[in-house]
Every structure is written in structure tokens, then in C-alpha cells.
Amino acid sequence: MSKEYTCNDCQKCAPFDVFKGTCEHSQQRVLLEASALGCISFARKNQCKFCQQYCVKSGTEFVGQCQEKMVYPTLIACEKFQPL
């Protein structure tokens, strides 16, 4: 993995609150912001932040833009998803 991914970026992570989740591969609790580096079962979610059409606008801290619409980077991507 060339980018620093977190457990929350993985398809196998099932969040149950804002900070923690369960790894469906290892069946263990994980912190959502923990590094996924070295995880052998990591499978990246199709989220807006991993789409070619997503861009961060200056002056916005937690939202980006996709085709003139404001979106959160962690939303599950739409049918027009184009991986980076």
C-alpha cells in the first residue's frame, strides 16, 4: 500500500461507534483510525475520497466536491466511482 490507509478505509471493518469497530477478518476490536499498514486482509472501500472526481475545495475542512455537489470524503461512492 503506497498511501497510509486506516482500518476505517477497509471493507472488512464494521464500525460500531465513532472510534471503534470490529475487523471481520480477525474478529477483533480495532480503532478506526489505526494504521492498516501490514494488514494482510485489507480491502479498500470505494469511498468518495478515493475517486478521481473528488476534490477538496479551499476553505472547507471536512467536505469536498464531486460534480458541483458537496460530499463527505468517507461516503460510500456512487455508481460513477472512478478509482485513483
C-alpha positions in Angstrom: 0.0 0.0 0.0 1.5 3.3 -1.0 -1.0 5.5 0.8 -1.4 5.5 4.6 -4.8 3.7 5.0 -6.7 3.3 8.2 -8.9 0.4 9.4 -11.9 2.6 8.6 -10.9 2.5 4.9 -11.2 -1.3 4.8 -14.3 -3.2 3.6 -13.8 -5.7 6.4 -14.1 -3.1 9.2 -17.6 -2.8 10.8 -17.7 0.4 12.9 -20.0 0.3 15.9 -19.3 3.8 17.3 -17.2 6.9 16.3 -13.9 5.5 17.5 -14.0 1.6 17.4 -15.1 -1.2 15.1 -14.7 -4.9 14.6 -12.4 -6.4 12.0 -14.5 -9.1 10.3 -11.3 -11.0 9.3 -9.7 -11.2 12.7 -12.9 -10.9 14.7 -11.1 -8.4 17.0 -11.9 -4.8 18.0 -9.9 -2.1 16.3 -9.6 1.6 16.5 -11.0 3.1 13.3 -8.0 5.5 12.9 -5.4 2.7 13.4 -3.0 2.2 10.6 -3.9 -0.7 8.2 -0.3 -0.9 7.1 0.8 -4.6 7.3 -2.8 -5.9 7.4 -2.9 -8.9 5.0 -6.7 -8.8 4.6 -7.0 -5.1 3.8 -9.5 -4.4 1.0 -10.1 -0.7 0.3 -13.7 0.6 0.4 -15.0 2.5 -2.5 -15.3 5.9 -0.8 -15.6 9.4 -2.3 -12.1 10.3 -1.1 -10.6 7.5 -3.3 -12.4 8.7 -6.5 -10.8 10.7 -9.3 -13.8 13.1 -9.4 -13.5 14.0 -5.7 -11.6 17.2 -4.9 -11.0 19.2 -1.8 -12.0 22.9 -2.1 -10.0 25.5 -0.3 -11.7 26.8 2.8 -13.6 23.6 3.6 -12.2 21.3 6.3 -14.4 18.2 6.3 -16.1 18.2 2.9 -15.1 18.0 -0.7 -16.8 18.4 -4.0 -17.9 16.0 -6.7 -19.6 17.2 -9.8 -20.6 20.5 -8.2 -22.0 18.8 -5.1 -20.6 18.9 -1.6 -19.8 15.4 -0.2 -18.1 13.9 2.8 -14.9 12.1 1.9 -15.9 8.9 3.7 -19.3 8.4 1.9 -19.6 5.2 0.1 -19.1 6.0 -3.5 -21.8 6.3 -6.2 -22.1 4.4 -9.4 -19.8 6.9 -11.1 -16.9 5.9 -8.9 -13.5 6.1 -10.7 -10.7 4.7 -8.6 -7.5 6.7 -8.1 
